[in-house]
């Protein structure tokens, strides 16, 4: 994740933050990572932005 930030691989960061959210044990941690994934998805036009928004909305964190 640090390498992706360093080289500004925002598309890759969507994938990495999504994966981190999938592996998170606590809901707050999951939503933290989902938020970052969603922000980078919006910035890059990533196709997962709709799914990420739905996941955040499910937790009332849209």
C-alpha positions as CSV (number, residue, x, y, z in Angstrom):
1,X,0.0,0.0,0.0
2,X,2.8,2.4,0.8
3,X,4.5,1.7,-2.6
4,X,1.2,2.4,-4.3
5,X,0.9,5.7,-2.5
6,X,4.5,6.6,-3.3
7,X,4.0,6.1,-7.1
8,X,0.5,7.5,-7.0
9,X,-1.1,4.3,-8.3
10,X,-4.7,5.4,-7.4
11,X,-6.3,2.6,-9.4
12,X,-4.2,0.1,-7.4
13,X,-5.1,1.8,-4.1
14,X,-8.8,1.1,-4.8
15,X,-8.0,-2.6,-5.0
16,X,-5.6,-2.5,-2.0
17,X,-8.0,-0.6,0.3
18,X,-10.9,-2.8,-0.8
19,X,-8.9,-5.9,0.1
20,X,-8.0,-4.4,3.4
21,X,-11.7,-3.7,4.1
22,X,-12.5,-7.3,3.2
23,X,-10.0,-8.5,5.8
24,X,-10.9,-6.1,8.6
25,X,-12.3,-7.7,11.7
26,X,-14.1,-4.7,13.1
27,X,-16.7,-2.7,11.3
28,X,-15.0,0.7,12.0
29,X,-11.8,-0.6,10.4
30,X,-13.7,-2.0,7.5
31,X,-15.5,1.3,6.9
32,X,-12.2,3.2,7.3
33,X,-10.6,1.2,4.4
34,X,-13.9,1.4,2.4
35,X,-13.9,5.1,2.6
36,X,-10.4,5.4,1.2
37,X,-11.2,2.9,-1.5
38,X,-14.3,4.9,-2.4
39,X,-12.5,8.2,-2.6
40,X,-9.8,6.8,-4.9
41,X,-12.5,5.1,-7.0
42,X,-14.2,8.4,-7.5
43,X,-11.0,10.1,-8.4
44,X,-10.1,7.5,-11.0
45,X,-13.5,6.6,-12.4
46,X,-13.0,3.0,-11.1
47,X,-15.9,0.7,-11.9
48,X,-16.1,-0.5,-8.2
49,X,-17.3,2.9,-7.0
50,X,-20.9,1.9,-7.1
51,X,-20.3,-1.3,-5.1
52,X,-18.1,0.6,-2.6
53,X,-20.8,3.3,-2.1
54,X,-23.4,0.5,-1.5
55,X,-21.2,-1.1,1.1
56,X,-20.7,2.2,2.9
57,X,-24.4,3.0,2.7
58,X,-25.2,-0.4,4.2
59,X,-23.3,0.7,7.3
60,X,-24.9,4.1,7.3
61,X,-21.6,5.7,6.4
62,X,-22.4,7.1,3.0
